[in-house]
């Protein structure tokens, strides 16, 4: 008889423990579902691109025209998409700032479209310089998001010589006095610095 009472008591305690666990589990599960329901839905702003799928592989400066007052230059960048899918819409804006004032004196924006999967696109961005030292910052956007910044340091100066009477003559073409042998303006540029924006 004593054994039976102990067994009944133990059985009741076990049943009570199981019921308590079931109730506790139900409360916790309901609470988790309620918290999930409170979270805002993820934004649907189009595709998400990998962080580092675009890279600048090379950069060149090419003179495209010059006058006595200024020289036109094309900043040529080669951008590679290493992703297995095409990139978003690529757009680049170049700001030319005088180094001594840091004020932008020229701005140029070019839209390039998408870059195919595992491919490279040549990007030509026209800018204009006069006789001074400049900082050129090229901001590269993908699907309207800033993803890269390229910074170049450039000095531009006119090729000229003085006559015996003291007059200054600007070289108009390929002459012996022309330092780089390609016209009346010379451009010195440092290697570009590329930084990624996350």
N, C-alpha and C positions, 0 to 999 in steps of 0.2 A: 504494500500500500504506500509506503514511504517512497519507494522507487517511482511509482506511478505519479505521485504528486510532484516529485522532482522533475520527472520527464515532462509533465504538463507545464510546469513553470518554465523549464528550459525552452520548450516548444513555443510558449507564448512570448518569451523574450526574443527568440529568433524571428518569429513572425513580426513582432513590433519593430525590430531592427530592419527587416526587409521592407516593411511598409514605409518606415522613415527614410530609407535610402531611395525608394521609388519616388516619394513626394519631393525629396531634396533634388533628385535628378530632374524631375519635371519642372521645378521652379527654376533651376539653373538653365535648362534648355530653353525655356520660355524667355528668360531674361536675355540670353544670347541672341535669340531670334529677334527680340524687340530692339536690341542694340544694332543689329545688322540692318533692320528696317529704317533706323534713324540716320544711317550714313547716307551722304549725298551720292547720287550716281556719278560714275566716272565721266569726265568731260569727253565730248565727242567732237574734237576739233580736227578730225582727219587723221591720217596715218602718223605713227610715231616712228622717227628715224633713229638708228643707232647713234650714239654720241660721237664717235670718230669715224664716220664713213666717208667724209670728204677731206682731201688733202691737197695742198698746193705743192706741185712737184718742181716747178721751175718758174722763173720770172725774168722778163726782159723789158728794156726800155728802147723804143724805136722812134726816131724823129720822123714826123709825117708832114712837116711844113714849117716854114719860118719866115718872119718879116724882120724889119729893123727893130721892132718893138717887142716881139715875143717869139716863142718857139712852141710848136705843137708836138706832143709826145704821146705815143700809145704805150700804156702799161699792159704788157702781155703776160697773162698768168695761165698756167696749165693746171687745171683742177681735175683730180681723179676721184671718181665715185667707186669705192671698193666694196660696196654693198651688192647683194645679189638681186636687188630690185633697182628700178630707176629712182633718181633723187626727186625731191620736190622742185618747185619752180625756183630757179636761181636768179638773183638780181644782185648787182654790185653798184655801190656808190663810192666815188673817190672824192675826197676833200683834199685840196692843196692849201696848206697853211704856210705863211712866212714864219721862219724859225724865230726871228727876233721879236715878233708881235704875237704869234700863235693865232692870228686871225685867218680864217679861210678866205682865200682870194679867188678860188675856182672850185666848182662842183660839177661832177659828171655822173649820171646814172645810166646804166645799161641793163636791160633785161635779157637773159640768156636762155631761159626755158629750162627743161629738165636735162640731166646728164644720165645717159643710159647705164644699165648695170655693168659693173666692171669695165668702165671706159673713161676716157679723158677728153675734156673739152678745152679748147683754147679760148680764153676770154680776153678781148681787146677793150681796154678802157681808155678813152681819150682824155688828156689833160693838157693844160696850157701853162707855160712858165715865162717869166721875164727875168731880168738880170738880178738874181738873189739866191739865197739858200732857203730850201723848202723842206717841209715834212709832208709826205703824202700818206694819207690813211685811206685804205680801201676796205670798206665794210661789205661783207658778203652775207646775203640773206638767203635762207631756204624756206620757201612757203611763208614768207613775211616774218621769219624769226632770224635774228642775228646769230650767225654760227661761227664766223671767222673774221679776224681783222688782220690786214697786212699793212705794215708800216715801212715806208721807204724814206731814206734821207737823201736829198738831191741838191746839188749845186748847179746852177745854170749861169753861163756867162758868155758874152759875145767875143768873137775872135776879131781883133782889130790891130792896126799898127798906126804909128805916127809918121807923118811926112817930115821932111827936113825943116819945113816951116812951122811945125808944131800942130798941124791939123790931124784929127783922128779920122782914119779910113776904116770902115767896117768891111771885112771880107765878104764878097758877094757870091763866092763859089769855091771851087777846089783850087786853092792857091797854096804856095809853099808856106805862107804864114799861118795857114789854117791848122790848128793843133791836131784835130782828129780827122782832117782831110774830108769832111763831108758837108761843109757849109759854113755859115757865119755864126753859128751857136755851138757851144760845147756843153755837154751835160755830164756831170760826174755823179754816180749813184752808189750807195752802199748796198750790201746784200739785204734783201727784205727780211723783216722779222714777222713771222706768222704766229698768231695766237688764236687758240680756240675759245669760244664763248660757250659756256654750258648753262 
